[in-house]
Amino acid sequence: MMWRFRVLAVLTIVLGMALGGCAADRPSPEPRNVAAKTEATRSEAPEQCEEGAIVEHAFSASDDSDLVGFSDNVFVGRVEERLGSTGVTPARPWGSTRFSVEVLENVKGKVGGTATVSQQGSYDPERGCLMLAEDDPLLEPGQEVVFFTRRDEGRGWHQVVSPGYGNVRIEGEGQREELVRRFERAQRNQTDPTPGRH
């Protein structure tokens, strides 16, 4: 009887080692708590409010020459972190969110070091959702972006001039070079779409 137990124990160990070796070739499954945490994090991320804010533009932001001409500064930057936001008000139904941005390259103007950039759109705590201007998603840390801004001297930050056009996300190094060349051409041909604004 004792020898049967020993044989069974040895077979179990050998079988376990063999299966363990096979399993080492495959990735181990994710622990349940990691998947649950990921799902919980997704459910905690705020959704966009059903009704987005429509912004009345003073110029055609889809025209590169007008967009560059309206901007005080055009630069490539990497978003470092979210700094804070101003809430939704009747006068500004989408609020705004500020970000710390590392300036990587200037196309127009001279911005250096780290700049504070303000983007239209913010979280609305009353409704529990993101109020975006023209469905323009909020910036995220790590993104490289071509920014088109006007300097807000009173507050000391750079305001993105137009939702959806004033913060062009860069997908790769090749696209960055292409966008810089494109907007350098636009600067050479820039027009002031609102000549009375000064």
C-alpha positions in Angstrom: 0.0 0.0 0.0 2.8 2.4 0.9 4.6 1.7 -2.4 1.5 2.7 -4.3 1.4 6.0 -2.5 5.1 6.6 -3.3 4.6 5.8 -7.0 1.5 8.0 -7.1 3.5 10.9 -5.4 6.4 10.5 -7.9 4.0 10.4 -10.9 2.3 13.5 -9.6 5.6 15.4 -9.2 6.8 14.3 -12.7 3.5 15.2 -14.3 3.5 18.6 -12.5 7.1 19.3 -13.7 6.2 18.3 -17.3 3.0 20.5 -17.3 4.9 23.3 -15.6 7.5 23.2 -18.4 4.8 23.4 -21.0 3.1 26.2 -19.2 6.4 28.2 -19.2 6.1 28.5 -23.0 2.8 30.2 -22.7 2.1 33.6 -21.0 0.6 33.2 -17.6 -3.0 34.4 -17.4 -3.6 37.8 -15.8 -4.6 37.7 -12.1 -8.3 38.4 -11.7 -7.8 41.4 -9.4 -5.7 43.1 -12.2 -8.5 42.6 -14.7 -11.1 43.8 -12.2 -9.0 46.8 -11.3 -8.6 47.7 -15.0 -12.4 47.4 -15.5 -13.0 49.5 -12.4 -10.6 52.2 -13.6 -12.4 52.2 -17.0 -15.8 52.6 -15.3 -14.4 55.5 -13.1 -13.2 57.5 -16.2 -15.7 60.2 -16.8 -17.8 59.9 -20.0 -18.4 62.8 -22.3 -21.6 64.8 -21.7 -24.3 64.0 -24.2 -24.6 67.6 -25.4 -21.3 69.1 -26.4 -20.6 72.8 -26.5 -20.7 74.5 -29.9 -18.1 77.3 -30.2 -18.6 80.3 -32.4 -15.3 80.9 -34.3 -14.1 84.3 -35.3 -12.3 82.8 -38.3 -12.0 79.6 -40.3 -9.7 77.5 -38.2 -9.5 74.8 -40.9 -7.5 77.3 -43.0 -3.8 76.9 -42.0 -2.9 80.5 -43.0 -5.7 81.9 -40.9 -5.0 79.5 -38.0 -1.3 80.5 -37.9 -2.1 84.2 -38.5 -4.6 84.3 -35.6 -2.1 82.6 -33.2 0.6 84.5 -31.3 2.6 81.2 -30.9 2.7 77.9 -32.8 4.9 75.3 -31.2 5.4 71.6 -30.7 5.1 70.5 -27.1 4.9 67.4 -24.9 2.1 67.4 -22.3 3.6 66.8 -18.9 0.7 66.9 -16.5 -2.8 68.3 -15.8 -2.6 71.3 -13.6 -6.3 72.1 -12.8 -9.5 73.4 -14.4 -12.0 76.2 -14.2 -15.6 75.0 -13.8 -18.5 75.2 -16.1 -20.4 78.5 -16.0 -23.3 79.9 -18.0 -20.8 82.3 -19.7 -18.4 79.4 -20.5 -20.5 76.2 -20.6 -17.4 74.0 -21.3 -15.0 75.4 -18.7 -11.2 75.0 -19.4 -8.4 72.7 -18.3 -4.8 73.7 -17.8 -1.7 71.6 -18.6 2.0 71.8 -18.1 3.7 71.5 -21.5 7.4 71.0 -22.3 8.1 73.1 -25.4 10.1 71.1 -27.9 10.2 73.3 -31.0 8.9 76.7 -32.1 7.2 77.3 -35.5 6.0 80.8 -34.7 7.0 83.0 -31.8 9.5 82.1 -29.0 8.2 80.0 -26.2 10.8 78.1 -24.2 11.0 75.7 -21.3 7.7 74.7 -19.8 4.5 76.6 -20.7 1.0 76.4 -19.2 -1.5 75.7 -21.9 -5.3 76.1 -21.4 -7.7 74.0 -23.4 -11.4 74.5 -23.6 -13.3 71.7 -21.9 -13.5 70.4 -18.4 -15.2 67.9 -16.0 -18.7 69.0 -15.0 -19.2 67.7 -11.4 -22.9 68.5 -11.3 -23.6 66.1 -14.2 -20.6 63.9 -13.6 -19.3 64.0 -17.2 -16.8 65.8 -19.4 -18.1 68.9 -21.2 -16.0 69.2 -24.3 -15.9 72.0 -26.8 -16.6 70.8 -30.3 -16.0 67.2 -29.1 -12.3 68.0 -28.8 -10.9 65.4 -26.3 -8.9 66.7 -23.4 -5.1 66.4 -23.7 -3.3 63.6 -22.0 0.2 63.4 -20.4 2.8 62.0 -22.8 1.1 63.3 -26.0 3.2 65.4 -28.4 1.0 68.1 -29.9 1.4 71.1 -32.3 -0.2 74.0 -30.3 -1.7 77.1 -31.7 -2.1 79.6 -28.9 -2.8 83.2 -27.9 -1.0 84.5 -24.8 -3.3 85.4 -21.9 -1.2 88.1 -20.2 -3.6 88.5 -17.3 -3.4 84.8 -16.3 0.1 84.1 -17.6 -0.8 81.1 -19.8 -1.3 80.2 -23.4 -4.9 79.6 -24.6 -5.5 77.1 -27.4 -7.1 79.2 -30.1 -9.6 76.8 -31.5 -11.0 73.4 -30.3 -10.3 70.6 -32.7 -7.8 72.7 -34.7 -5.6 74.4 -32.2 -4.1 71.3 -30.7 -3.0 68.8 -33.4 -1.9 65.5 -31.9 1.3 64.0 -33.3 1.3 60.2 -34.0 5.0 59.8 -34.7 8.4 61.5 -35.5 7.7 61.4 -39.3 4.3 63.1 -38.8 5.9 65.7 -36.5 8.4 66.8 -39.2 5.6 66.9 -41.8 3.4 69.0 -39.6 6.2 71.4 -38.7 7.0 71.9 -42.4 3.3 72.4 -43.2 2.8 75.1 -40.6 6.1 76.8 -41.4 4.7 77.2 -45.0 1.5 78.5 -43.5 3.4 81.0 -41.5 5.1 82.3 -44.6 1.7 82.8 -46.2 -0.2 83.7 -43.0 -3.1 86.1 -43.0 -4.7 87.9 -40.1 -8.4 86.8 -40.2 -9.4 89.4 -37.6 -7.5 92.5 -38.4 -9.3 94.7 -35.8 -8.4 92.4 -32.9 -5.2 94.3 -31.8 
